[in-house]
Amino acid sequence: MLITGESGAGKTENTKKVIQYFALVAAAGTKKEDEGKKTMTLEDQIVSANPVLEAYGNAKTTRNNNSSRFGKFIRIHFGPTGKIAGADIEVYLLEKSRVIFQQPAERNYHMFYQLCSNAFPDYHKQCLIENDPSKYFYVAQGMLTIDGVDDADEMRLTDEAFDILGFTHDEKINLFKCTSAIMHF
């Protein structure tokens, strides 16, 4: 399946829906061993890759509040029974210049604002950042907020997605520290 279109046409949202559909259909009939305990399935991990990709690869532009600033090629592999056997994502053409420059009506990548949110105050201490993105030149050149988007809620979703993907707490913190380091330039 190929999803293409102009900027703001809904490619990102449609891709999410297609992946969720494939994951739901592939998981149908799969019996969980313990209904009371949440177990992470391959389908959960495939769906959870999206919040991480969006946090680090999407930004507000003048045409779209959640514009993908990179290309991605997603392959979902199915086994002979129709169940998902694996997946891989190739990422290309990241708009690297956005990290250091944004137009006045745009924003940097979502992750910078999520880290500055009040979702996890302990992360601020560990990453040596404050909860005010206006203090950081690379993220304060454009808009600091997006109408209808709560960066704290988005950060909680991103953090949970990292957990589902199997990242340890230390791995997450190290990634967040590297991300925060960019803000100090």
Contacts in CASP RR format, 6 or more apart in sequence:
PFRMAT RR
TARGET T0000
AUTHOR 0000-0000-0000
METHOD contacts of the structure
MODEL  1
MLITGESGAGKTENTKKVIQYFALVAAAGTKKEDEGKKTMTLEDQIVSAN
PVLEAYGNAKTTRNNNSSRFGKFIRIHFGPTGKIAGADIEVYLLEKSRVI
FQQPAERNYHMFYQLCSNAFPDYHKQCLIENDPSKYFYVAQGMLTIDGVD
DADEMRLTDEAFDILGFTHDEKINLFKCTSAIMHF
1 18 0 8 1.000
3 11 0 8 1.000
3 14 0 8 1.000
3 15 0 8 1.000
3 18 0 8 1.000
4 11 0 8 1.000
5 11 0 8 1.000
7 61 0 8 1.000
7 63 0 8 1.000
7 64 0 8 1.000
7 67 0 8 1.000
8 63 0 8 1.000
8 64 0 8 1.000
8 67 0 8 1.000
11 68 0 8 1.000
12 54 0 8 1.000
12 58 0 8 1.000
12 66 0 8 1.000
12 67 0 8 1.000
12 68 0 8 1.000
15 74 0 8 1.000
16 50 0 8 1.000
19 46 0 8 1.000
19 47 0 8 1.000
19 50 0 8 1.000
19 74 0 8 1.000
19 76 0 8 1.000
20 47 0 8 1.000
22 46 0 8 1.000
22 76 0 8 1.000
22 84 0 8 1.000
23 43 0 8 1.000
23 44 0 8 1.000
23 46 0 8 1.000
23 47 0 8 1.000
23 84 0 8 1.000
24 43 0 8 1.000
26 43 0 8 1.000
26 78 0 8 1.000
26 82 0 8 1.000
26 83 0 8 1.000
26 84 0 8 1.000
27 41 0 8 1.000
27 43 0 8 1.000
27 83 0 8 1.000
27 84 0 8 1.000
30 41 0 8 1.000
30 83 0 8 1.000
32 39 0 8 1.000
33 39 0 8 1.000
40 164 0 8 1.000
40 166 0 8 1.000
42 84 0 8 1.000
42 85 0 8 1.000
42 86 0 8 1.000
42 87 0 8 1.000
43 84 0 8 1.000
44 164 0 8 1.000
45 164 0 8 1.000
45 165 0 8 1.000
45 166 0 8 1.000
46 76 0 8 1.000
46 84 0 8 1.000
46 86 0 8 1.000
46 87 0 8 1.000
48 160 0 8 1.000
48 161 0 8 1.000
48 164 0 8 1.000
48 165 0 8 1.000
49 87 0 8 1.000
49 89 0 8 1.000
49 161 0 8 1.000
49 165 0 8 1.000
50 161 0 8 1.000
51 154 0 8 1.000
51 157 0 8 1.000
51 158 0 8 1.000
51 160 0 8 1.000
51 161 0 8 1.000
52 158 0 8 1.000
52 161 0 8 1.000
52 162 0 8 1.000
52 165 0 8 1.000
53 72 0 8 1.000
53 89 0 8 1.000
53 91 0 8 1.000
54 66 0 8 1.000
54 68 0 8 1.000
54 110 0 8 1.000
55 109 0 8 1.000
55 110 0 8 1.000
55 111 0 8 1.000
55 114 0 8 1.000
55 154 0 8 1.000
55 158 0 8 1.000
56 109 0 8 1.000
56 110 0 8 1.000
56 111 0 8 1.000
56 179 0 8 1.000
57 68 0 8 1.000
57 69 0 8 1.000
57 70 0 8 1.000
57 94 0 8 1.000
57 109 0 8 1.000
57 110 0 8 1.000
57 111 0 8 1.000
58 66 0 8 1.000
58 67 0 8 1.000
58 68 0 8 1.000
58 69 0 8 1.000
58 109 0 8 1.000
58 110 0 8 1.000
59 67 0 8 1.000
59 69 0 8 1.000
59 95 0 8 1.000
59 98 0 8 1.000
59 102 0 8 1.000
59 106 0 8 1.000
59 107 0 8 1.000
59 108 0 8 1.000
59 109 0 8 1.000
59 110 0 8 1.000
60 66 0 8 1.000
60 67 0 8 1.000
60 106 0 8 1.000
60 107 0 8 1.000
60 143 0 8 1.000
60 146 0 8 1.000
61 67 0 8 1.000
61 106 0 8 1.000
62 103 0 8 1.000
62 105 0 8 1.000
62 106 0 8 1.000
65 146 0 8 1.000
65 147 0 8 1.000
65 149 0 8 1.000
66 110 0 8 1.000
69 94 0 8 1.000
69 95 0 8 1.000
69 98 0 8 1.000
69 109 0 8 1.000
70 91 0 8 1.000
70 92 0 8 1.000
70 93 0 8 1.000
70 94 0 8 1.000
70 95 0 8 1.000
71 91 0 8 1.000
71 92 0 8 1.000
71 93 0 8 1.000
71 94 0 8 1.000
72 89 0 8 1.000
72 90 0 8 1.000
72 91 0 8 1.000
72 92 0 8 1.000
73 89 0 8 1.000
73 90 0 8 1.000
73 92 0 8 1.000
74 87 0 8 1.000
74 88 0 8 1.000
74 89 0 8 1.000
75 87 0 8 1.000
75 88 0 8 1.000
75 89 0 8 1.000
75 90 0 8 1.000
76 84 0 8 1.000
76 86 0 8 1.000
76 87 0 8 1.000
77 84 0 8 1.000
77 85 0 8 1.000
77 86 0 8 1.000
77 87 0 8 1.000
77 88 0 8 1.000
78 84 0 8 1.000
78 85 0 8 1.000
79 85 0 8 1.000
98 108 0 8 1.000
98 109 0 8 1.000
99 108 0 8 1.000
99 109 0 8 1.000
99 138 0 8 1.000
99 182 0 8 1.000
100 138 0 8 1.000
100 185 0 8 1.000
101 141 0 8 1.000
102 108 0 8 1.000
102 141 0 8 1.000
102 142 0 8 1.000
103 142 0 8 1.000
104 141 0 8 1.000
104 142 0 8 1.000
104 143 0 8 1.000
105 142 0 8 1.000
105 143 0 8 1.000
106 142 0 8 1.000
106 143 0 8 1.000
107 113 0 8 1.000
107 139 0 8 1.000
107 142 0 8 1.000
107 143 0 8 1.000
107 144 0 8 1.000
107 146 0 8 1.000
108 138 0 8 1.000
108 139 0 8 1.000
108 141 0 8 1.000
108 142 0 8 1.000
110 151 0 8 1.000
110 154 0 8 1.000
111 158 0 8 1.000
111 179 0 8 1.000
112 133 0 8 1.000
112 136 0 8 1.000
112 138 0 8 1.000
112 139 0 8 1.000
112 179 0 8 1.000
112 182 0 8 1.000
112 183 0 8 1.000
113 133 0 8 1.000
113 139 0 8 1.000
113 144 0 8 1.000
113 145 0 8 1.000
113 151 0 8 1.000
114 151 0 8 1.000
114 152 0 8 1.000
114 154 0 8 1.000
114 155 0 8 1.000
114 158 0 8 1.000
115 123 0 8 1.000
115 127 0 8 1.000
115 129 0 8 1.000
115 155 0 8 1.000
115 176 0 8 1.000
115 179 0 8 1.000
115 180 0 8 1.000
115 183 0 8 1.000
116 124 0 8 1.000
116 129 0 8 1.000
116 130 0 8 1.000
116 131 0 8 1.000
116 132 0 8 1.000
116 133 0 8 1.000
116 136 0 8 1.000
116 139 0 8 1.000
116 151 0 8 1.000
117 131 0 8 1.000
117 150 0 8 1.000
117 151 0 8 1.000
117 152 0 8 1.000
117 154 0 8 1.000
117 155 0 8 1.000
118 131 0 8 1.000
118 152 0 8 1.000
119 151 0 8 1.000
119 152 0 8 1.000
119 153 0 8 1.000
119 155 0 8 1.000
119 156 0 8 1.000
119 159 0 8 1.000
120 155 0 8 1.000
120 156 0 8 1.000
120 159 0 8 1.000
121 131 0 8 1.000
123 129 0 8 1.000
123 173 0 8 1.000
123 176 0 8 1.000
124 130 0 8 1.000
124 131 0 8 1.000
126 173 0 8 1.000
126 176 0 8 1.000
126 177 0 8 1.000
127 173 0 8 1.000
127 176 0 8 1.000
127 177 0 8 1.000
127 179 0 8 1.000
127 180 0 8 1.000
128 177 0 8 1.000
128 180 0 8 1.000
128 184 0 8 1.000
129 136 0 8 1.000
129 180 0 8 1.000
129 183 0 8 1.000
133 139 0 8 1.000
133 140 0 8 1.000
133 144 0 8 1.000
134 140 0 8 1.000
134 144 0 8 1.000
136 183 0 8 1.000
136 184 0 8 1.000
137 185 0 8 1.000
138 182 0 8 1.000
138 183 0 8 1.000
138 185 0 8 1.000
139 183 0 8 1.000
145 151 0 8 1.000
159 172 0 8 1.000
162 171 0 8 1.000
162 172 0 8 1.000
162 175 0 8 1.000
167 175 0 8 1.000
END
